Amino acid sequence: MDKDRLATEIQFELEQLRRLATAVNQLLISIKGEPLPWHAAAGAKYVADIWMGIENLCKRRCSYLEIKAPSGADSHSRLLGDFFANPELGGKLSPDIQHRLKKIQEFPPSFCSWLRF
């Protein structure tokens, strides 16, 4: 993968994440009173979509650097670990977001199997 293709793919992924953030804000604005069961389901889907966006960016980085992306049951945790090991990547996130994402690494690989689409 060359730099131009990487830049194009990253811009695409970031635009998808921006659209997702807009959708989440619209959901939050629409909730009046007690949340309904579908609100939780929508929230869970948004969380999964955000993670998939981050994972896609990590995989593109691996492709560009010509390193093998992790695979297997613990691949999600290993991708996240690599993301946070590089201050230019994970270090750019707010401490709160870093803390929340790092909680994913604590889940057993079998729990994270739902992230595979």
C-alpha positions in Angstrom: 0.0 0.0 0.0 1.4 3.4 -0.9 1.0 6.7 1.1 -1.7 8.1 -1.2 -3.9 5.0 -0.9 -3.3 4.9 2.8 -4.3 8.6 3.2 -7.5 8.0 1.1 -8.5 5.0 3.2 -7.8 6.8 6.4 -9.9 9.8 5.3 -12.7 7.4 4.4 -12.5 5.7 7.8 -12.4 9.0 9.7 -15.4 10.3 7.7 -17.3 7.1 8.7 -16.4 7.7 12.4 -17.6 11.3 12.1 -20.9 10.2 10.7 -21.1 7.7 13.5 -20.5 10.4 16.1 -23.3 12.5 14.5 -25.7 9.5 14.7 -24.7 8.9 18.4 -25.4 12.6 19.2 -28.8 12.3 17.4 -29.7 9.2 19.4 -28.7 10.9 22.7 -30.8 14.0 21.8 -33.8 11.8 21.0 -33.9 10.0 24.3 -36.5 11.6 26.5 -37.1 10.2 30.0 -36.3 6.6 30.6 -34.2 4.9 27.9 -36.0 2.2 26.0 -34.6 -1.3 25.3 -33.8 -0.3 21.7 -31.7 2.6 22.9 -29.3 0.2 24.6 -29.2 -2.0 21.5 -28.4 1.0 19.3 -25.8 2.2 21.8 -24.1 -1.3 21.8 -24.1 -1.3 17.9 -22.5 2.2 17.9 -19.8 1.0 20.4 -19.1 -2.0 18.1 -19.0 0.3 15.0 -16.5 2.7 16.7 -14.3 -0.2 17.7 -14.4 -1.6 14.2 -13.4 1.8 12.8 -10.4 1.9 15.2 -9.5 -1.7 14.3 -9.8 -0.9 10.5 -7.3 2.0 11.0 -4.9 -0.3 12.9 -5.1 -3.0 10.1 -4.4 -0.3 7.5 -1.4 0.8 9.5 -0.2 -2.8 9.5 -0.7 -3.1 5.8 1.2 0.1 5.1 4.1 -0.9 7.3 4.0 -4.4 5.8 3.6 -6.1 9.1 1.2 -9.0 9.7 -2.0 -7.9 11.5 -2.8 -10.1 14.5 -5.3 -12.8 13.9 -7.0 -15.4 16.1 -9.0 -15.2 19.3 -6.9 -12.5 20.9 -6.4 -10.3 17.8 -8.7 -7.5 19.0 -6.7 -7.2 22.3 -3.3 -7.4 20.4 -4.4 -4.7 17.9 -5.4 -2.5 20.7 -2.2 -3.2 22.6 -0.2 -2.2 19.5 -2.3 0.9 19.1 -1.6 2.1 22.7 2.1 1.1 22.5 2.6 3.8 20.0 2.2 7.3 21.6 1.6 8.8 18.1 -1.6 6.7 17.9 -3.2 5.8 21.2 -1.5 8.7 23.0 -3.5 11.2 20.9 -6.7 10.1 22.6 -8.0 11.7 25.7 -7.1 9.8 28.9 -10.8 9.0 29.5 -11.2 7.4 26.1 -7.9 5.5 26.5 -9.1 4.2 29.8 -12.4 3.0 28.4 -10.8 1.3 25.4 -8.2 -0.4 27.5 -11.0 -2.1 29.3 -11.6 -4.1 26.1 -8.2 -5.7 26.6 -9.3 -7.1 30.0 -12.1 -9.1 28.3 -11.4 -12.8 27.6 -11.0 -13.5 23.9 -14.2 -15.6 23.9 -16.2 -12.5 25.0 -14.8 -10.4 22.2 -15.8 -12.9 19.5 -19.0 -10.9 19.1 -16.8 -8.2 17.5 -16.2 -10.4 14.4 -18.6 -9.5 11.7 
